[in-house]
Each structure stands twice: as C-alpha cells, then as structure tokens.
Amino acid sequence: MHLVWFKRDLRVCDHRVLHEVAARCAAGEQMLGVYVYEPLVYEAPDFDVCHLRFINECLIELRQNIEALGGTLLILQGEVLRVFEQIRKHFGVTKLWAHEENGNALTFARDLRVAEWAGAQGVEWQEFYQNGVVRRLRNRDGWADQWRERMDEPAYAVPERLSSPTTNFMGDVLNPEALGLKAREMTERQVGGESQAHDLLDSFLHERGMEYRTAMSSPVTGYDACSRISPYLSYGAISVRHAYQIGRARYRSINKETVAKGTVTLWKGSVRSYLSRLRWHCHFMQKMEDQWDIDVVNIARAYDGLRGDHVEWLEAWAEGRTGYPMVDACMRALRATGWLNFRMRAMVMSFASYHLWLDWRATGIVLARYFVDYEPGIHWSQVQMQSGTTGINSVRVYSPIKQVEDQDPEGVFIRKWVPELANVPSTYLAQPELMPELEQQFCGCVIGVDYPAPLVVHAEAYKKAQQQIRAVRANPDARAEAQQVYQKHGSRSKRRR
Ligand SMILES: Cc1cc2nc3c(=O)[nH]c(=O)nc-3n(C[C@H](O)[C@H](O)[C@H](O)COP(=O)(O)OP(=O)(O)OC[C@H]3O[C@@H](n4cnc5c(N)ncnc54)[C@H](O)[C@@H]3O)c2cc1C
C-alpha cells in the first residue's frame, strides 16, 4: 500500500509522485492519497481563513480528479504522525510518498519527525523535488543552471489509472469554524483549483498579458494584466515547471500570424518577463530553504534591534488608516481581494518599515495572512528586502505620494477602496490634508474627521529612516557580514548584481 501525502502540491498534472505510484498501481499494487489539516499549520500566526478556503477549493477538485482515475483521497484533521499511524495500522502502509516542502522551520521540523516515524515503523519514505529549489544546496554558484535544467525536464502527464481500496474512512473538507478559525469577509478572492490555474494562465498568455510589462506596476491595471497565478503556485495547483513550459510554448508561438498586427514585440516582451519571474519565484524560496529562520531573524544581524513596535500605528497600517491614500487603498484592497501587485506590496512594506519604523516581523505576519498566495520563502525574503535588513540589496524607500502620481493619477483605485476620498479633486489625492478647509467641507472629506491626518510627515520620516539605515551600512562589521550574506543568498545574475 502506497500512501501519497499531499501538502503544497494539490494537482494531478505534472505530479511526479502520482506518476510513480500509478506505475505501481499498474503492477497490481494500491494507493491512497491523504491531505491532513494540521494544527501545526492552521494554528500558526501566519495562517488565515483565506488560505483555508483556497486550499479547500483545491482539495474538492483534487478529490474529484483522483476519483476519476480510480483512486481515493482522504481528507483528515489532526497531528500528522497520529493520522499516519492510524492509516498505517488500518491499511498496512509500506511506502510513504511526498514532494519536498520548502516551508519554514515548523514544517521542516515536522518532516524530520515524519522521517523518524517512517524509519521506526519500517515505512519507506520517498520524496521528490517539485520546483527549482535545491535541497542541501552547497553554493549559489551555478544555481540558475540547475533551475533551468529542472524547468526543461518534461512535465509528467496526468496518470492513466490509480487503484485504491474501498473505505468509509474518507473525511471531508473542513470549514473555518471546525478548525476554530474566525471567518473574514472578502469580496473578490481568487478561487482555488487546478482547472482555475490552467484557465487563468491561458487567459493571461492569450488575452490579458500583452501589456503586462508596463501595466504590472499600477494597481489600476495590475489586477487584470498580471498573471495572478501566484496562489496556484503556492498551493501547487500548478507546478512552476508546468507554468514555465506553457509560457515558453506560448513565447515560441508568438509571430505575425498568431497575434494582432504590431503586437509581436509587446507580447514577446511580456511573456519573457513572466518567464523570468518564475525563476525569481524559486530564487527567493531558495533563501528560506538555505536558512530556515528568515521569518524571525534579520538576514544581516547588523540590523538587530533597529526598529520598535508602535501598536496603534501597526493597527492603523493594517486597517488602511494611515492618512496616506495610496497605502490605505492598497491595504483595504488587499484585505478584500487577497492580492496586490508587486510594486504596491513593496510600497506598503516599505512604508511600514521606513516611514512608520515598525518591526518587519509584526507587519510581515499581517501581510502573510492577507495574501492568499502566501509562500513563506518568497514572502519573508521580500519582507526583509523591502525593510533593508538583508545587507545586500539597495535600500529602496517608496514615496506614497509619488506612487499616486505615477500609478493612479486620476484616483480610480484610491476612490474605489477609500470611499471617503471619492469626491476629493485629483490634485489633492496624494495629500488630501493639503486641501483648504473650505474645499474639505465642499467635497465631504474633512481631514481628522472623515479621513485621518497622516500618521507621519513623509519627508521627515524618509530622511530619518535613511540616516539610520546608512549608519548601520557604514559600519565595517556590517560590510563584512554583507559579503557573507551575498555568498549565501545573493543572485549570481550579472544584471541583478
Ligand atoms: C513584501 C512582499 C511580499 C510578497 N509575498 C509573496 C508571497 O507570499 N507569495 C508570492 O507568491 N509572492 C510574493 N511576493 C512577490 C510578488 O509580489 C507576487 O509573486 C506577485 O505579485 C504575484 O502576482 P502574479 O502571480 O500576478 O505575478 P506575475 O507578475 O504574473 O508573476 C508570475 C509569477 O512569478 C513569481 N514572481 C513574480 N514577482 C516575483 C517576485 N518579486 N519575487 C518572487 N517571485 C515573483 C510569482 O510566482 C508569480 O506568480 C511578495 C512581494 C513583496 C514585495
């Protein structure tokens, strides 16, 4: 009996484990799939109901797909070793299969416990990689070549047939209340599932993505122009390799005959940008794989103890009440939709870390829960990068005022998510507090009454933050440490360096 443990690989296409197990089923052996809702995961501070709902949608489709192949997927709850032991005793499991999980210290330690349990029970455990993240990587040199080799490997087709024993022991998807989680209202969240992932990629590569390269930076255009594939990659409803290969096939097919007149260059540029971002996906995940504590300690320890906690400011930022319209619109949109484009993610993070001088651990958790696509390795690397604590990336402080002028000059996005500002003239939208009092009353937005005054003054906060970061950077010990960080985590791409 083969037990297939699904974690962040909720698909049947390009699933190496299912492919291997299907070969055993063809030889007369049997399999069972299992997904376990683990308290270790759903009670952790970075878990949210939006993740659960997305996972559930993926599981419902996964179960249907596995059953259509003749197999069975158990959906159970509990501490994983206890669940596995019950299954082992009941079904006589001899081999456990899974994809490597490139998660945080908690899930890695849990995998070690599973390995120990398997060894003690005489259950053979076989794991495969499922992306470009290399386990036990010695050195970052040559990593990009390894990534490309993996992306070039042929994707595994959906298995033809699986075979499972009949059982009443199936379990089912659990709602938030059953797991003791508080529900949260969202209006435009992406729906999970393998077929959704493929439809989305198809519409991006053939309809929505032409202007991707230029439209990705604005929250007005980003929701439609970006691929939006991220949550499906995070929960493995599609593999990175498959997403890459589908994109590359599209890239190769773009020519005068396949796209509208005059758009070949646009399409090619956009699909190329998308493909390179899939390498970033694994590049950032690799950082956490190589250092499991980057969600709790500064990557460069020279920055330890730099920032403080200011609970009221943290709450105001998390709820979109900072008095900076672009920051507030982004935070409110994110809470409602579970997604934000890269530049706006970077801006809200930079605002929290530089302008409000908040500790990235507290703000990073808030964002982890808001993002449906929360992927620990990418998330915490980016959180630290946008907070200036990696020691190797240039310090980039986004101006929340300039971002309005650049990305939403007419206020389409801001007015939608911050209705208090609906009638504020565009000229004042970046800084409504500069409106004369009469104008405030005229447009129904009195600062301090209808909409908050800015928590901090941009120019002052920006200057102070830069001075503090520069002071650390100038320290010779910090420079020496930055060299070590670069050796461990730095991209070897000449352009990025
Ligand atoms: C503070 C912060 C936190 C972030 N947290 C996450 C996270 O938890 N999960 C997550 O998937 N992404 C995260 N990102 C990266 C990026 O913003 C998202 O991947 C992207 O916005 C997802 O939208 P998309 O699928 O339409 O991306 P597209 O622009 O269409 O790109 C396609 C794919 O490439 C990858 N990608 C794109 N940009 C990046 C990037 N800068 N770094 C790494 N991979 C990238 C993603 O897998 C993405 O799905 C974070 C960025 C910041 C600044």
The ligand as a Gaussian input file, in Angstrom:
#p B3LYP/6-31G(d) Opt

LIG

0 1
 C        6.550000      42.266000       0.758000
 C        6.275000      41.274000      -0.352000
 C        5.746000      40.035000      -0.037000
 C        5.495000      39.090000      -1.037000
 N        4.955000      37.888000      -0.684000
 C        4.702000      36.964000      -1.639000
 C        4.127000      35.711000      -1.284000
 O        3.846000      35.417000      -0.110000
 N        3.862000      34.818000      -2.290000
 C        4.174000      35.093000      -3.593000
 O        3.923000      34.254000      -4.469000
 N        4.752000      36.269000      -3.933000
 C        5.010000      37.205000      -3.020000
 N        5.585000      38.418000      -3.386000
 C        6.092000      38.577000      -4.769000
 C        5.123000      39.181000      -5.814000
 O        4.585000      40.383000      -5.384000
 C        3.999000      38.210000      -6.189000
 O        4.553000      36.961000      -6.567000
 C        3.180000      38.690000      -7.381000
 O        2.678000      39.964000      -7.147000
 C        2.046000      37.686000      -7.616000
 O        1.183000      38.094000      -8.648000
 P        1.157000      37.362000     -10.060000
 O        1.016000      35.896000      -9.889000
 O        0.151000      38.050000     -10.913000
 O        2.626000      37.669000     -10.576000
 P        3.244000      37.839000     -12.012000
 O        3.820000      39.202000     -12.090000
 O        2.285000      37.475000     -13.061000
 O        4.485000      36.828000     -11.989000
 C        4.340000      35.428000     -12.210000
 C        4.896000      34.661000     -11.029000
 O        6.280000      34.969000     -10.868000
 C        6.613000      34.969000      -9.475000
 N        7.023000      36.307000      -9.069000
 C        6.649000      37.488000      -9.587000
 N        7.279000      38.505000      -8.954000
 C        8.046000      37.940000      -8.018000
 C        8.946000      38.449000      -7.045000
 N        9.194000      39.753000      -6.932000
 N        9.579000      37.584000      -6.231000
 C        9.371000      36.251000      -6.332000
 N        8.540000      35.698000      -7.241000
 C        7.890000      36.538000      -8.067000
 C        5.340000      34.575000      -8.732000
 O        5.349000      33.196000      -8.533000
 C        4.252000      34.990000      -9.703000
 O        3.063000      34.255000      -9.519000
 C        5.825000      39.391000      -2.396000
 C        6.354000      40.646000      -2.706000
 C        6.569000      41.575000      -1.696000
 C        7.136000      42.919000      -2.059000

